[in-house]
């Protein structure tokens, strides 16, 4: 009986681990400045920090809350086609931390960084993310625009 219980436990753990590794694919919708919903799964983009509440971004359309600008930018990216997201880590409450790319290879987090609508998350951010964040800051885009 004990061997059966151990076997069932190991099977359940293996299934949970496999589920966390399976990519999620489909049409996405922004659910915040750094979170999307795709195929019923909520993915928070890994290795970036979203704008803080209350930050104002100045662009061609004037001043807007940076969180709204980031969510709108995510939706615009997602409108280009289906997305595939890894599920790197379960955050709880149905959320996963992951990396998401469009069919053309566009990395959603990298695109937000390039627009100045997110910041690299410290040392866990890949070099490309830190470079894109620095370029956006130097070009004064998004979070870094005058008046932000």
N, C-alpha and C positions, 0 to 999 in steps of 0.2 A: 504494500500500500504506500509505504514511504517512497519507494522508487518511482511509483506512478506520480505522486505529488511533486517530486523533484523534477521529473520529466516534463510535467505540465508547466511548472514554473519556468524551466529553461526554455520551453517552446514559446511561452508568453513573452519572455524577455527578448528572445530572438525576433519575434514578430514586431515588438515595439521598436527594437533597434532598426529593423529593416524599414519600418514605416517612416522613421525619422530620416532615413537616407534616400528614400524614393523622391525624385523630383516631382514638383507639382506643376502642371502645365495647363494653360488655358488663357482666356481673356481676363485681364486683371482690372481692378478698380482701386483707386487710392482710398485709403481709410485714415489718412493723416499725413503729416509731412514726411514720414519715413516708413509707412506701413501700407501694404496692399492686401487685398483679398483676391485670391485666385482659386478656383475650383473648391470653394467652401473653406479654404484654409487662409488664415491671416499670417502674413510674413512681415516681420520687421527687418528692414535692410541692415545687414551686418556691416560693421566697421565704420559706420558713420554716426554722427550726432546730429539730430534735427535742430532747427532753429529754436531758441527759447521762446516761450510765450511772451508776447509783448514786443518782440523785436520787429522793427519796421524795415522793409526792403523798398528801395527806391528804384524804379525801372522806367521804361518808356511810358507805362500807363499811370505813373505817379507812385505815391506811397501806399503800400499794402502790408498787412501783417505777413511776416516771413513764413509763418506756418501755413497760411492760405496759399501763398505763392508756391511753396514747395509741393503742397498737395495738388495744386493746379498743374504744376510742371510734371508731376508723376502721372496724372490723368492724361496729359497731352502725349507723354511718351507711350503710355499703355494703349492709347487710341491707334497707335501705329501697327498693332498686331498682337498676337499671342505672346505670352511670357512663360519662361521656364524658371522655376525657383528651387534651389536646394533647401533642405530643412536641416540646418547644421546643429541646431540646439533647440530643445523645447523650452519655451519661456513660461508656460502655464496659461490657463484660461483659454486654451485653443490657439495660442500664438506660438510661432516658431521664429527663430533668428535664422536668416538665410541670405543667399545672394541670388539676384534675379537678373535674367538677361532676356532681351527680345530676340526674335528669330534672326534678326540681322546682326546679332552679337553685341548690341548695345547693353552695357552694364548699367542698370538703373541707378545704383548708388554713385557710380562714377559720373554719370550724366548730371545728377543733382550737385555733386561737388564742383563740376565744371561750370555750372550756372551760379555757383556761390550760394546755393540753397541748403547746404549741409556743410558740416565740418568733419574731417577725418577723426576717427575715434582713437586718438593716441597711438600707442605702439602696436595695437592690434590691426591698424589699417595698413593695407599693402602700400608699397612705395608709390604705385600709380595713383592711389587715392590721395596720399600726402602731396604729391606733385600737382594733381588737379586742384586740390584745395589751396595750395600756395599760389598757383596761377590765377585762380579766381580772386584771391585776396589782392594780389598785385595789380590785377586789372580792375579792381573795385566793383566786382559783380555781386549782385544779391545782397548777402549779409554785409558785404564790405563796401557797398555803394555809399556815396556821400549822404550823410544824414541818418545812416543806420545806427 
